[in-house]
Amino acid sequence: MDLRTGLNPYGLTYYLGLQGMGTPRANPRGKGLEGFIALAEELGGKTLEIWEGWLEKMSDAELSALRERLTALGMTPVVSSGLQNGDIEVCIRAARALGATMIRFALTPVLCGDRAAAGARWYELVAGVRRKLEAYALRAGEHGLTLLIENHQDFTSRELVGFCDEFAPNVRIVFDTGNTFPVAEAPLDFARVIAPHVAHVHLKDYNVQWTDEGLRLVRCAIGDGAVPFKELFDILGQHHQALTAVLEPGALEARHVRLFTPGWWHGYPPKEAGELAACLLAARRNRLPDAADLRTPWERGDDGALVDYELSMIRRSAANMQALGFM
């Protein structure tokens, strides 16, 4: 498979000035869009997923200049936003100006697969997703654009496929390879279900630390964790000759998936024992010792170490993917 691999900003949030925006812990020397493009160029990136917040205040002339710059660098742009707070009209304007064909949306604020934390509001969130997808897919379709819905630690593989079927033809999936564990699915099982509907990939990996309540997902260099990338792309390659992809190490805060607690399963349909067993087995690959303290510098309050931490991880991730032939 031909992968046009590059960067998105979400694994570099402190370096770029996005982490803790508006708080005393924000990076006052964040590199922003300029630093993001420079790093992608350094790593030989061919796809650039660009945060809506950088684009919304750009003039038409600035967007046109950015398009020319990315074209000269050989980078394919993807506009990136969220369904809850993003503005579809801003995204459409930016996508058309940049020559992008895809707009990525995270669907809900739920993390760690924890629908129980939302309580009864979970069902309201799902209803809201449907309403917005119906309207947004129509608007995007009028401009020949594809909406990419992400498995952002909230929806299962079959639920995402259901959205694609319901709001076809221009709703597709951006597959976050690390975000299958938070909904109790193994990466390869998840890939088999969604593969025909995938249009873009977030390359993410986690080391897993087992706890009494479930699985603690710890950020790591892509290729050093639990995700079996070669086997995963063998599956995707059965349906696609080429895809865009971006490197995205996990968040600076670990994700604790408390699936060993009964309440965590609120809002989920019944699950086959064999499927859960496959998830738990997959989570044992390159697993962490139970008692290891592997907090990120952000979690330790050591903000001075964060830039080097993020940059070394993204560079190792790129090297790992290059070694596998995926970048």
N, C-alpha and C positions, 0 to 999 in steps of 0.2 A: 504493500500500500504506500502511496505517496502522501506523506504528511507535510503540510506547510506549517511548521511549528514556530511559535514566537512567544510573546509574553502577554500576560494580563497584569493589572496592578495589584491584585489582592494578596499576593504573597510577598509584597514589597511595601506594605502600607506605612511603616515608619520611615523608611528611606525616602519615600515619595511625599511624605507629609500628610498622609490620610489618616493614620492611626491617632486616635484621641483628638481629632480636630475640634477646636474650640475649647480645649481643656489645657491646664498647665503642662500636661505631659506631651502635648503635640510637639513634633520636631520642628523647631524654628528654621531649620535649614533644609527642609524637605525639598527634593529635587523636582517635584511636579512633572508635568508632561514632557518638558525638555529632557530631564534626567531619565525619564522612562524610555523615550525614543533612543537616547544615546546608549542606554544599556542594551536595548533590543538590537541595536546595530552592532555593538560589541560582540554579542552572542550569536550573531548571524540569523536573527529572527526573521521569519517570513510572514508572520501574522501578528497584528497588533490589536488587542482588544482594549478599547479606549473608554474610560469612565465618562458617563454622561456629564458629570459635574465639571469636567474640563472643557466640554464642548458647548454647553448651553449659553455661555456668555460670549462666544466667538462671533465676530461679524462674518458676513458672507465672504468678504475678502480673506479673512483669516482662515476660514474653513477651506477655501479654494487653495490657498497657499499650502495648507497642511496636506491636502490631497496631492498636490504636485510633489511635495517632499516625500510622502510615503510611496508614491509611484516610482520616484527616482531611486528609492531604497529597495524597491521590490517587495514592499510589505502590503499584505491584504488587511484592510481595516474591518473591525467588527465593533459596533456600538454596544456599550454595556450599561444596563440600568436595572432597576427593580420594579416589580409590578405594583408594590404597595405605595411607593412614593415617586416613582419615575413619571415623566411626562412623555406620552407617546408622540405628541406633536414635535417636541424638542428632538426626540430620537429620530423621527422621520426626517426632519430638516437636516440634522447632522449626517445621517446615513446617505441621503441623496447628494449632499454637498461633497461628501468624501468618496462617493462611489462605492460605498459599502452595500452589501446585499442582505446582511443579517443584523438583527438587533437581539441581544441576549437579555433575558429577564430572569432574575430570581423571583420566586412566586410568593413566598410568605416569610415572615420573620422567625419562624420556628427553626430551632437548631437542635442537634443531637437526637433527632427523631422524636423529640419530646412533645407530642401532641397533648399529653396530659397537662403540661404547663399552661396551655391555652384554654383548658377546660372546655366548656360549652362553646367558647368562641372559636374552637377549631372548625366546627361546622359552618360558622359564619365566614371564616377565612376561606374555606373551600368554595362556598357560594360566591364570595367576592372574586375569587380567582376566575371562576367560570364567567361571571359578568364581564370582567375586564378583558379576558381572553377573547370573548366573542366580539367585543367592540374593537379591541386593538388589532386582532387578526384581520378584521374587515378594513380598517384604516391602512394597515401595512400592505394588505393585498392590493389596494388601490394604487400603490406605488411600486408594486412588484417586489416587495420586501418579505423576507422570512423572519418570523418570530421564533427565537430559540428559548425554550423553557428548560430550566436547569434542575437537576436533582440536587437541591440545595439543603439536604439533610431533613427534608420534610415529606416528600412524596415517594411512594414505591415505584418500581419499574412499571408495573401494570397500570397504575394510576396515571403516570406520565403518558403511556401509550394511549390510554383512554382519552386524555386531553387532545392528543394529536388526531385521533380518529374523530373526535367531536367537533374540532375546529379546523379540520383539514380545508384546503390543502397546504397552507403556508405556515403551519405551526409544526416545528420540528424540535428535536431535543439537543441540548448541549450536555454532553455526558461528562460529569465530574467523577473521575475514576476513583477518588478516595471517599466519595459521599454515599457509597452503598452500605457500608457498615452502620451508619446512623439509623437506617431503616431496616436493620436486621437482614440484609441480603449480602451474599457473597459477590465479589466483583464480577466473576465470570457468569454467574447466574443472571445478574442484573444486565450484563452486556448482551446475553443471548435474547432477552426479552425485548430490549429497546433497539438493537442493532439496526433494523431497517429504517428506523426513524431518526437516527443520529445525523446531525449536520455539522457538528463542531465538538471539540473535546477540550475539557480542562484536565490537564495532566497533574494530578495530585496524588500524594502518597501519605500514609501514616504508619508510624510504629504504634503497636497496640500494647497497652499495659492493662492486664486483667485486674479487676477490683472485685470486692464482695458484692457490688451492685451491678457490675457490667463491664464495659470496655471503655478505657480512657484512650482517646486517640491523640497522639502526640505528633506534632509537626516534625517532618524530617525531609532530607533531600529526596527528590523524586527518583525512585529506583532503589532506595535503601530500605523501604518499608514492606508492607504486607501486600501491595498490589502487584499481581503477576502480569506485567505489561506485555510481554511477548505473546502469551496465551490470549490476553484480552484483545490485542490487535489482530491476532489470527481470526477471532470471531468477527470483529468489525470488517476485516478485509474480505469476508465472504459476501458482504453487501455493498462495499464501497471501494472504488479504485483510488480515490483521493479524498482527504479531509483536511480542514484547518484545525490547528490545535495550539494551545498556549500552556506554558509552564505556570503552575500555581501552587507553590507550597502552602500548607494549611495556615490557619489563623495563628496569631501570637498567643492565643489562649487555647489550651487543650479542650477537647470536646469529650464530655463524659456521657456515654450512652448507657443509661441505667436500665438495660433490658432484662436484668435479673430481678427487677422489682415488679410486682403485679400491676401497679398503677401506671407504669410506663406504657402499657399496651392499650391504654384508652384511645379509642378512635381507629384502631387497626382491625382489619378483617382477620378471621382465623388464619393461622399459618401452619403449613405442613411441617411436621417434625424434621423431615429430611432437608428442607430448605433452611431451617434454622441451624441444623447441624452443619450444613455446608458453610454458612456464615461464620460460625464459631471456629470451624477448622481453618478457614482462610485467615482468620484473625490471629492465628498462632504462628504465621510465617514472620520470621525476624522479630518475634515478640520481645517486649522489654521485661526485665525482672520486676516482680511485683512491688518491691520496695524502692526502686530507683527513683531518685529525684531528678527529673529531666525537665524542669520548668524552663521556659524560655526566658531570656533577659527581661522581657516585658513583665512576665509573671513574677520575677524576682525583684522588680523595681530597679533593674540595672540598665537604665535607658541608654547610657553611654556606650554599651556594647551592642546595641541593636543594629546599627548600620552595618558593621562588619558581619554580624550574625546573619542578616538577611542576604547580603551580597555573596558571602561565601556559600550559603545554601543554594542560591539561585544558580551560581556558577557550577557547583557540583551537580545540581540537577541537570543543567544543560549538558555537562560532560557525560553523565549517565545515559541520557537519552541519545546523545550522539553515538555512544558506544553500542547502543541497541539498534541504531539506524533510524531513529525516530525524530532526528533533528539535523 
